[in-house]
Amino acid sequence: MSNNDYADIVDQVLAQIGNHVVLGLPLGLGKPNRLINAFYHRACQDNSIRLDIFTALSLNPPKAGSELEQRFLQPFVKRHFGEDYPRLAYADALASQQLPANITVTEFYFQSGSMLGNADAQRHYVSSNYTHVARDLADRGVNLILQLVARRATESGWQYSLSSNPDVTLDLAEELRHRPDRKCLILAQVHPDLPFMAGDALVGEDFFHQIINDDPQQPLFALPRSPVTTQDYCVGMNASALVADGGTLQIGIGSLSDALVYSLIQRQQNNEAYRGYFNQALPGQALVNAIGGHDSFDTGLYGASEMFLDGFMHLHEAGILKREVFDDERLQSLANAGRIAEHAGAQGKGALLDAAFFLGSEDFYRWLRQLTEAQWPRFRMSSVGRINQLYGGNPTLEKLQRQKARFINTCMMVSLTGAATSDGLKDHQLVSGVGGQYNFVAMAHAMRGGRSILLLRSTRESGGKLTSGIVWEYPHCTIPRHLRDIVVTEYGIADLRGATDEECIKALICISDGRFQQKLRTKAVAAGKLDANWTIPAAAANTPASLGARLNTLRLTGNLPRYPFGSDFTELEQQLVAALQRLRRLKHLKLQALGALLCGGPDAPEALSRMGLAQPKGLRQRIYARLLRWALAQVM
């Protein structure tokens, strides 16, 4: 499709809605970049047009923050995203804070950390539950939706699917149905590689005001897979024991979720070694005995998750994601009682997963495209309003389907009285957004047998300084303390539901890092929230050195790789990633950086060649090469 064709579409739309365009775009994958760029560039050229963009998770291939990172990223980006990936022009302008005065971009969820310090993005961020986004879009007067869709031929003609993003689009269509005074055009562009998804994502041709069948020439945005650390693995192992066979699972994205999924697979396929991890008692074992366990999965799990990602693919392939649910209360009651076999023809036709949007690796997209005719209807996509909450649909049925729910999310910090910070910092700088986390936490409290589980690294390092993930207080929270439930760190599990403040404080101190425990205890005692005679149990002397020993039984069976589900990097690039991360930590440690430069390291011709430093020119490149050799020696 040519630029002139896109320009014609812009002309047609402006003729219908006028020069004030309130543009709603799907979160993540479903953005038709070239079409969006046509509207953006038109507004740049004509300041009589006002363009307000409302969206979330605007994805562009990464840009380097330093010369060394640029040397690594440039070949990788070309290989992974293609030579001519159409970058989102508005996202680049927002990142550089160079949006024209007649264009605003409002997002309700950022790529983690991408907009810290960006005044334009921070000022226009809207804090909204994912389930409220459609309402907020309607309130802002949205008059144009642009979205990638999938289609397939049937005997009766073309059939369409909202594919990766029925999440807000379906809710918005319903919201606008109740506001007949609001006019909103929905334009779809068919993507030949977008998986055709089942469920409520299936819509008729009349759902759209215009369908563009020309190839968008836009590779599906595939997320590079992240490494998993020892700390992550221990968090994942601890959380995996809280998942009940015959239950329901919701997970998010990131290395902690990868660690959890990998741990569940070890529980299923490598159970003896998996159990070895728990030979030494952990805080929270009583809760494991009450709501989880260490046995492999017989009945299996059903996925009810805002996000459908690689992890669910791996769980299905491992024989874990296999519990069927049915859209009939009687059938679902029979299934929950283990009596579904009594109903002829029902078994094998239930859904295995319901989700609101998907995003992942190229392997994941390929797997979705290759689902058989019998398989694909079992992985359903729906609106976020249906997935992330119980009210508004059929709560009786959904409670039956979502039995033994484990809604598992990540957070950045937890206060000693159980409030969680997941999306922003104390000065209100937004790291990401609330997304659906609050929805799932609240839903867990509304369901018999449901639990909210927040995964937390007990420590983090920034600017060369180590801080605790468990704090006495924090001026901003995402989840209030009255919704506290389960918190999991690498050191154990804290069961906070129904606990007194003192019980909560004790449980969280026992799963915090030993280097911060006494300080936390002192704060709580001084505030009159903890008995001054209480001492930290000897078993809770938590040190990083103890973590590796716990994982030995799994390591001895050849498990716990740095990239548990494969990597988009070559083996050499994986070493370089680790080396560059090591160098990044030296940025604020000048003495250590000088020592690294003086020490250097053994020759690494392949790595230096990959970075274009095999024959360094000038002092700057020689310094880079020497530091890189040092960092490679530390990680190999």
C-alpha positions in Angstrom: 0.0 0.0 0.0 1.5 3.4 -1.0 1.8 6.6 1.0 -0.8 8.1 -1.4 -3.3 5.4 -0.5 -2.9 6.1 3.2 -3.2 9.8 2.5 -6.5 9.1 0.8 -7.8 7.3 3.8 -6.8 10.2 6.0 -8.7 12.6 3.7 -11.8 10.4 3.8 -11.8 10.2 7.6 -11.2 13.9 8.2 -14.1 14.6 5.8 -16.3 12.6 8.1 -15.1 13.5 11.6 -13.6 16.9 11.1 -10.2 18.3 12.1 -10.3 17.3 15.8 -9.2 13.6 15.8 -9.5 11.7 19.1 -7.7 8.6 18.2 -8.0 5.4 20.3 -5.3 2.7 19.6 -5.1 -0.8 20.9 -2.5 -1.7 23.6 0.6 -3.3 22.3 0.5 -5.5 19.2 -2.7 -4.4 17.4 -1.5 -1.0 16.2 -1.4 -0.5 12.3 1.8 1.5 12.4 1.8 2.9 8.8 -1.8 4.0 9.0 -1.2 5.6 12.4 1.9 7.4 11.0 -0.2 8.8 8.1 -2.5 10.5 10.6 0.4 11.7 12.7 2.3 13.1 9.7 -0.8 14.9 8.4 -1.2 16.6 11.7 2.5 17.5 11.7 2.0 19.2 8.3 -1.3 20.9 9.1 -1.5 22.6 12.5 -5.2 23.2 11.9 -5.7 19.5 12.8 -5.8 18.6 16.4 -4.7 15.0 17.1 -5.2 13.5 20.5 -3.9 9.9 20.8 -5.1 7.7 23.6 -3.4 4.3 24.0 -1.0 2.2 26.0 2.2 0.2 25.6 3.4 1.9 22.4 6.0 -0.6 21.1 9.1 0.4 19.0 12.3 -1.6 18.5 14.8 -0.6 21.2 17.2 2.3 20.9 20.6 2.3 22.5 21.4 4.5 25.5 25.2 4.4 24.9 27.7 3.7 22.2 28.4 0.2 23.4 24.7 -0.6 23.5 24.4 0.7 20.0 27.1 -1.5 18.8 25.3 -4.5 20.3 21.7 -3.5 19.3 22.1 -2.4 15.7 22.7 -5.9 14.2 20.2 -7.5 16.6 17.4 -5.1 15.8 17.9 -5.6 12.0 17.8 -9.3 12.5 14.9 -9.5 15.0 12.6 -6.7 13.7 13.6 -6.6 10.0 15.3 -3.9 7.9 12.3 -1.7 7.5 10.1 -2.0 10.6 7.7 1.0 10.6 8.4 2.7 13.9 5.6 4.6 15.5 6.4 8.2 14.8 4.4 9.6 17.6 6.1 7.3 20.1 9.6 8.4 18.9 8.5 12.1 19.1 7.1 11.5 22.6 10.3 9.8 23.7 12.4 12.7 22.6 9.7 15.2 23.9 9.3 16.8 20.5 5.6 16.4 19.9 4.1 19.3 17.9 1.8 21.6 19.9 -1.3 20.3 18.1 -0.7 16.7 19.1 -1.0 15.1 22.5 -0.4 11.5 23.5 -2.1 10.1 26.6 -1.2 6.6 27.7 -2.5 4.5 30.6 0.4 2.0 30.6 4.1 2.5 29.7 6.8 0.1 28.8 8.4 -0.4 32.2 10.7 2.5 33.0 10.7 3.9 29.5 9.1 7.2 30.4 10.9 8.1 33.7 11.9 11.7 33.5 9.9 12.4 30.4 7.8 15.4 31.4 5.5 15.2 28.3 4.6 11.5 28.9 4.3 11.9 32.7 2.0 14.9 32.5 -0.4 13.3 30.1 -0.4 9.8 31.8 -3.9 8.8 32.9 -4.2 6.4 35.9 -7.0 4.1 35.1 -8.0 0.5 35.7 -7.8 -1.5 32.5 -11.6 -2.1 32.8 -12.3 1.6 32.9 -10.3 2.5 29.7 -13.3 2.2 27.4 -15.4 4.5 29.6 -12.5 7.0 29.7 -12.1 6.9 25.9 -15.8 7.6 25.4 -15.6 10.5 28.0 -12.7 12.0 26.0 -14.8 11.9 22.8 -13.0 9.2 20.9 -14.0 9.4 17.3 -11.6 7.1 15.5 -10.2 3.6 16.2 -7.5 2.0 14.1 -6.7 -1.6 14.7 -5.0 -4.6 13.1 -7.3 -7.6 12.6 -7.1 -11.2 11.3 -9.4 -12.7 8.7 -10.0 -16.1 7.2 -12.1 -17.5 4.3 -15.2 -19.6 5.1 -17.9 -21.1 2.9 -20.1 -18.1 3.6 -17.4 -15.5 3.0 -14.7 -13.7 5.0 -14.7 -14.0 8.8 -12.9 -11.5 11.0 -11.2 -11.6 14.4 -10.0 -8.8 16.6 -7.2 -11.3 17.4 -4.6 -9.8 19.7 -6.8 -6.9 21.0 -10.5 -7.4 21.7 -9.6 -6.0 25.1 -10.8 -2.4 24.9 -12.4 -2.4 21.4 -15.3 -4.7 22.5 -15.9 -2.7 25.7 -15.7 0.6 23.8 -18.3 -0.6 21.2 -20.6 -1.5 24.0 -20.0 1.8 25.8 -20.8 3.7 22.6 -23.9 1.7 22.1 -25.2 3.5 25.2 -24.1 6.9 23.9 -25.8 7.2 20.5 -24.8 10.9 20.3 -21.2 9.9 20.0 -19.8 9.1 16.5 -16.8 6.9 16.3 -15.3 5.3 13.2 -13.6 1.9 13.5 -11.1 1.2 10.8 -9.5 -2.3 10.5 -6.4 -3.3 8.6 -6.0 -7.0 7.9 -2.6 -8.4 8.9 -1.7 -11.6 7.0 0.3 -13.0 9.9 -1.9 -12.1 12.8 -3.3 -15.3 14.4 -7.1 -15.8 13.9 -8.5 -16.1 17.4 -11.8 -17.5 18.7 -14.2 -16.3 21.4 -15.8 -12.9 21.5 -12.9 -11.7 19.3 -15.0 -13.0 16.3 -16.9 -10.1 14.8 -18.8 -9.5 11.6 -17.8 -7.3 8.7 -20.4 -4.7 9.8 -18.5 -4.2 13.1 -16.1 -2.0 11.2 -16.7 1.2 9.2 -13.9 0.4 6.8 -11.7 -2.7 6.3 -8.3 -2.2 4.6 -7.1 -5.4 3.0 -3.7 -4.3 1.8 -0.7 -5.8 3.6 0.4 -3.4 6.3 4.0 -4.5 5.7 4.6 -4.6 9.4 6.2 -7.6 11.1 4.4 -8.6 14.2 6.2 -7.0 17.2 8.0 -9.9 18.9 9.3 -9.3 22.4 12.9 -10.4 23.0 12.9 -13.1 25.7 14.6 -12.1 29.0 17.1 -14.0 31.1 16.1 -15.4 34.5 18.3 -15.0 37.5 18.8 -17.1 40.6 16.7 -14.6 42.6 13.9 -14.9 40.0 14.0 -18.7 40.1 13.6 -18.8 43.8 10.6 -16.4 43.7 9.0 -18.6 41.0 9.6 -21.8 42.9 8.1 -20.4 46.0 5.0 -19.2 44.2 4.6 -22.4 42.1 3.7 -24.3 45.3 0.7 -22.1 45.9 -1.0 -23.1 42.7 -3.7 -25.7 43.2 -4.4 -28.6 40.8 -7.8 -28.1 39.2 -7.5 -24.4 39.6 -7.2 -21.2 37.6 -4.2 -19.1 36.7 -3.5 -15.5 35.8 0.0 -14.3 35.1 1.7 -11.3 33.7 4.9 -10.8 31.7 8.6 -10.6 32.7 11.3 -12.8 34.1 9.5 -13.5 37.4 6.6 -14.9 35.4 9.0 -16.9 33.3 10.5 -18.3 36.5 7.0 -19.2 37.8 6.0 -21.0 34.6 9.3 -22.9 34.5 8.9 -23.9 38.1 5.3 -25.2 37.4 6.7 -27.3 34.6 9.4 -28.7 36.9 6.7 -29.6 39.4 4.9 -31.5 36.6 7.8 -33.1 34.8 10.7 -33.3 37.2 8.8 -33.7 40.5 11.4 -35.4 42.6 14.0 -32.7 42.0 11.3 -30.1 42.4 10.5 -31.4 45.8 14.1 -31.3 46.8 14.0 -27.5 46.7 11.4 -27.6 49.5 13.4 -30.0 51.8 14.4 -27.0 53.9 11.3 -25.3 55.4 10.3 -22.0 54.0 8.2 -19.2 55.6 4.7 -19.9 54.4 4.8 -23.7 54.3 1.5 -23.9 56.2 -0.2 -21.9 53.5 1.2 -24.2 50.8 -0.3 -27.2 52.7 -3.6 -25.4 52.9 -4.1 -24.1 49.4 -1.3 -25.5 47.1 1.0 -28.4 47.1 4.0 -30.1 45.5 2.3 -32.8 43.5 2.2 -32.8 39.8 -1.0 -31.7 38.0 -3.6 -34.3 37.3 -6.7 -32.2 36.5 -4.6 -29.3 35.4 -5.2 -25.6 35.2 -7.5 -23.2 33.3 -6.2 -19.8 32.2 -8.3 -16.7 32.9 -5.7 -14.0 32.3 -5.7 -10.4 31.0 -2.7 -11.3 29.0 -2.1 -14.4 26.9 1.7 -14.9 26.6 4.3 -17.5 25.9 4.0 -18.9 29.4 0.5 -20.3 28.7 1.8 -22.0 25.5 4.6 -23.7 27.5 2.1 -24.8 30.2 -0.2 -26.3 27.6 2.7 -28.1 25.9 3.8 -29.5 29.3 0.3 -30.9 30.0 -0.6 -28.4 32.7 -3.0 -26.0 31.0 -5.6 -28.6 30.3 -8.6 -28.0 32.6 -11.7 -27.4 30.5 -14.4 -24.8 31.3 -17.9 -24.6 29.8 -20.3 -21.7 29.2 -23.1 -23.6 30.9 -23.6 -23.6 34.7 -24.8 -27.2 34.8 -22.0 -28.5 32.7 -19.4 -26.4 34.7 -20.8 -27.7 38.0 -20.4 -31.3 36.7 -16.9 -30.5 35.6 -16.0 -29.1 39.0 -17.3 -32.2 40.6 -15.3 -34.4 38.3 -18.4 -35.8 36.6 -18.2 -34.2 33.2 -17.7 -37.6 31.6 -21.3 -38.3 32.4 -22.3 -35.8 29.8 -21.8 -37.3 26.4 -19.8 -35.2 23.9 -18.9 -32.4 26.4 -15.3 -33.5 27.2 -12.8 -32.2 24.8 -14.9 -29.2 23.8 -14.4 -26.9 26.7 -12.2 -23.8 26.7 -8.7 -23.9 28.2 -8.0 -20.2 28.3 -9.8 -16.9 28.1 -7.7 -13.7 27.7 -8.1 -10.1 26.7 -4.9 -9.4 24.7 -1.8 -11.3 23.7 1.9 -10.4 23.2 5.0 -12.5 23.0 7.7 -14.1 20.9 7.7 -15.0 17.3 7.6 -18.7 18.4 4.4 -17.9 20.3 2.7 -16.2 17.3 3.7 -19.2 15.1 2.2 -21.6 17.6 -1.0 -19.7 17.6 -1.2 -19.7 13.8 -0.6 -23.4 13.8 -3.3 -24.4 16.2 -5.5 -27.1 14.6 -9.2 -26.7 13.9 -9.9 -28.7 17.0 -7.5 -26.6 19.2 -8.0 -23.0 18.2 -11.6 -22.6 19.6 -10.2 -23.6 23.1 -8.0 -20.5 23.3 -10.5 -17.6 23.4 -10.1 -13.9 23.3 -12.6 -11.5 24.9 -13.0 -8.0 26.3 -11.0 -6.9 29.3 -14.4 -6.1 31.0 -15.2 -9.7 30.9 -11.8 -11.2 31.9 -10.7 -8.8 34.6 -13.8 -8.7 36.7 -16.8 -10.6 37.8 -19.6 -8.1 37.5 -21.3 -7.1 34.3 -21.3 -10.6 32.7 -22.4 -13.8 34.3 -20.7 -13.8 37.7 -22.2 -17.1 38.8 -20.8 -19.0 35.8 -17.4 -17.2 36.0 -17.0 -18.0 39.7 -17.7 -21.7 38.8 -15.1 -21.5 36.0 -12.5 -19.7 38.0 -12.4 -22.1 41.0 -9.2 -22.1 43.1 -8.1 -18.9 41.3 -4.5 -17.8 41.7 -4.1 -14.3 40.3 -0.3 -13.8 40.2 1.2 -10.4 39.5 4.5 -8.6 40.2 5.2 -5.5 42.3 8.2 -3.2 43.1 7.8 -2.7 46.8 5.6 -3.7 49.7 5.2 -1.8 52.9 5.4 -3.6 56.2 1.6 -3.3 56.6 0.9 -4.8 53.2 0.4 -2.0 50.7 2.0 -2.7 47.3 3.7 -0.3 44.9 3.7 -1.7 41.4 3.4 1.2 39.0 5.1 4.4 40.2 7.7 6.1 42.4 7.3 8.4 45.5 7.4 11.5 43.4 4.6 10.2 41.2 6.8 9.4 38.3 5.1 6.5 36.5 7.2 3.4 35.8 4.4 1.5 34.0 0.7 1.7 35.1 -1.9 -0.1 37.2 -3.2 -2.0 34.2 -5.3 -4.8 35.5 -3.5 -5.5 38.7 -6.0 -3.9 41.0 -8.8 -5.7 39.1 -7.4 -9.1 39.8 -6.5 -8.3 43.4 -10.0 -7.2 44.1 -11.5 -10.2 42.2 -9.5 -12.6 44.3 -11.1 -11.2 47.5 -14.5 -11.6 45.9 -14.1 -15.3 45.1 -14.3 -18.2 47.5 -11.0 -20.0 47.3 -9.4 -17.2 45.2 -6.1 -15.7 46.2 -4.0 -12.7 45.0 -0.3 -13.4 44.9 2.2 -10.6 44.5 5.7 -11.6 43.4 8.5 -9.3 44.7 12.3 -9.4 44.6 13.4 -8.6 48.2 16.2 -6.4 47.0 17.0 -4.3 43.9 20.1 -2.4 42.8 20.0 1.0 41.2 22.7 3.5 40.7 25.1 1.2 42.5 23.0 1.2 45.6 21.2 -1.8 47.1 17.7 -1.2 48.6 15.0 -3.4 50.1 11.8 -4.2 48.2 10.1 -4.4 51.6 9.9 -1.0 53.2 8.4 0.5 56.3 6.3 3.0 54.3 6.1 4.5 50.9 4.1 7.6 49.8 2.5 6.0 46.8 0.7 2.6 46.5 -1.0 0.6 43.8 -2.7 -1.9 46.1 -4.0 -0.6 49.4 -3.2 -2.5 52.6 -6.8 -3.5 53.2 -6.5 -5.7 50.1 -3.3 -7.4 51.2 -3.2 -11.1 50.6 -0.1 -13.2 49.7 3.4 -11.8 49.0 6.2 -14.0 47.7 9.9 -13.2 47.7 12.9 -15.4 47.0 13.0 -16.1 50.8 9.5 -17.4 51.3 5.8 -16.7 51.4 3.9 -14.2 53.6 0.2 -14.9 54.1 -1.3 -11.5 55.0 -5.1 -12.1 54.4 -7.0 -11.3 57.6 -3.8 -10.8 59.5 -3.3 -8.1 62.2 -0.8 -5.4 61.4 1.7 -7.0 63.8 1.2 -10.4 62.2 1.7 -8.8 58.8 4.9 -7.0 59.8 6.4 -10.2 61.3 5.6 -12.3 58.2 7.1 -9.7 55.8 10.3 -9.2 57.9 10.7 -13.0 57.7 10.8 -13.0 53.9 12.9 -9.8 53.5 16.6 -9.7 52.9 18.7 -10.2 56.1 20.6 -7.0 55.5 17.5 -5.0 56.0 15.6 -7.0 58.6 16.8 -5.3 61.8 16.2 -1.8 60.4 12.6 -2.8 59.5 12.1 -4.3 62.9 13.3 -1.1 64.6 11.0 1.0 62.6 8.0 -1.1 63.4 8.8 -1.2 67.1 9.3 2.6 67.2 5.9 3.1 65.6 4.2 0.9 68.3 3.3 -1.7 65.7 5.6 -4.5 66.8 6.3 -6.0 70.2 9.7 -4.9 71.3 10.4 -8.4 72.7 9.9 -10.1 69.3 13.1 -11.3 67.7 13.7 -12.4 64.1 13.7 -16.2 63.9 17.1 -17.8 63.2 15.5 -19.6 60.2 14.8 -16.2 58.7 18.5 -15.2 58.4 18.0 -14.6 54.7 21.2 -14.2 52.6 21.7 -14.4 48.8 24.3 -17.1 49.4 21.6 -19.4 50.7 19.5 -19.2 47.5 21.9 -21.1 45.2 22.1 -24.0 47.6 18.3 -24.4 47.5 18.3 -24.7 43.7 21.1 -27.4 43.6 18.7 -30.4 43.2 17.3 -28.8 40.1 20.7 -27.7 38.7 22.0 -31.2 39.1 19.3 -32.5 36.8 20.5 -30.0 34.1 17.8 -27.5 34.7 17.6 -23.7 35.5 19.1 -22.3 32.3 19.6 -18.5 32.1 17.0 -18.5 29.2 14.6 -21.2 30.2 12.4 -21.0 27.1 15.0 -20.2 24.5 16.6 -16.9 23.5 16.4 -14.5 20.6 20.1 -13.9 21.1 22.9 -16.1 19.9 25.1 -17.8 22.6 27.7 -15.1 22.0 25.1 -12.3 22.3 23.8 -13.8 25.6 27.3 -13.4 27.0 27.5 -9.9 25.7 24.1 -9.1 27.2 25.3 -10.2 30.6 28.6 -8.3 30.1 26.9 -5.1 29.2 24.6 -5.4 32.2 27.7 -5.7 34.4 29.2 -2.6 32.8 26.0 -0.6 33.2 26.2 -1.2 37.0 29.7 0.4 36.9 28.3 3.6 35.7 27.8 5.0 39.2 30.9 3.3 40.7 33.8 5.2 39.5 36.5 3.5 41.6 35.3 0.0 40.5 35.1 1.2 36.9 38.8 2.4 37.1 39.7 -1.0 38.6 38.0 -2.8 35.8 39.8 -0.7 33.2 43.2 -1.4 34.9 42.5 -5.2 35.1 41.0 -5.7 31.7 40.6 -9.3 30.8 41.6 -12.2 28.5 41.3 -11.7 24.7 37.8 -12.3 23.4 38.1 -12.0 19.6 34.6 -13.2 18.7 32.9 -11.0 21.2 35.0 -7.9 20.2 34.4 -8.6 16.5 30.6 -8.8 17.1 30.9 -5.4 18.8 33.0 -3.9 16.1 35.9 -3.5 18.5 38.3 -6.2 17.2 40.6 -3.4 15.9 39.8 -0.4 18.1 40.5 3.0 16.7 41.4 5.7 19.1 41.5 5.9 22.9 37.7 5.7 23.4 37.4 2.4 21.5 40.4 0.9 23.2 38.8 1.8 26.6 35.6 0.2 25.5 37.4 -3.0 24.3 39.3 -3.3 27.6 36.2 -2.8 29.8 34.3 -5.3 27.7 37.0 -7.9 28.1 36.8 -7.4 31.9 33.1 -7.7 31.9 33.1 -10.9 29.8 35.6 -12.4 32.2 33.2 -11.8 35.1 30.2 -13.5 33.5 31.7 -16.5 31.7 
